[in-house]
Amino acid sequence: MIEKITPLLLTYNEAPNIKRTIQGLTWAHRIVVIDSYSSDNTLEILNSYPQVQVFQRKFDTYATQWNYGLEQVLSEWTLSLDADYILTDQFISEIQSLPLSSSINGYFVQFKYCVFGKPLRGTLLPPRQVLFRKAKATYIDDGHTQLLQVQGESAHLSTYIYHDDRKPLNRWLWAQDRYMLIEVKKLTQIPESELSLGDRIRKQKILAPFIILFYCLVLKGGILDGWHGWYYAFERVLAEILLSIRLIEYEKLQKQDI
């Protein structure tokens, strides 16, 4: 199975992460990377691996970027990864043992979120379909991120992928503010009845930060992870506060235009 898989990654200034991610992919004959014109030494790192093939494309949305990446994949299966995902030996062994003749077209995997390299007990990250047959899949936009649509049956893998982002805080703040502008557009343009319960709560602006703090520290056990757990909880609360501020700004600007 593993020889039929091509890892696919998106990059933009991922120098703090990309080497650790690629080192977990050295089993692959070909690795496709879609780079959004990185200005750090991401490309220098990628070019040091002979099986990596880099395509550059100006970023517009995640869905179009991923779909462009799928066009570059030549194998039957694609392993779709963020540039801060770390594969374990257990994960690699599991995908290596998957049956070739299965009717399954895609596989979901769970994540272990890391703070400065330490895996946390819990995370807000949902399982993601990372391994799938290229011919059966396409990406669509969903707020600031993307959704993968895979035709046919899907299954769940039993092993984990580690999410271990080592980029500096100022980069995280820049990205979150950009994401929240897109989330505001989603929350204000989609009818209330079509929003999930979580999005309806976020749209109220007040409750979401407090709910997220309780969820991360208590329900997900982050308080038992010490300062790593608190750091993650504070990050998620700050993201929700940014969204609330952006929603208030949007509403006030809309009233001024009336």
Buried (B, 14 or more C-beta within 10 A) or exposed (E): BBEEBBBBBBBBBBBBBBBBBBEBBEBBEBBBBBBBEBEBBBBEBBEEBEBBBBEEBEEEBBBBBBBBBBEBBEBBBBBBBBBBBBBBEEBBEBBEEBEEEEEBBBBBBBBBBBBEEBBBBBBBEEBBBBBBBBEBBBBBBEBBEBBBEBEEEBBEBEBBBBBBBEBEEEBBBEBBBEBBBBBBBBBEEBEEEEBEEEBEBBBEBEEBBEBBBEBBBEEBEBEEBEEBBBBBBBBBBBBBBBBBBBBEEBEEEEEEEE
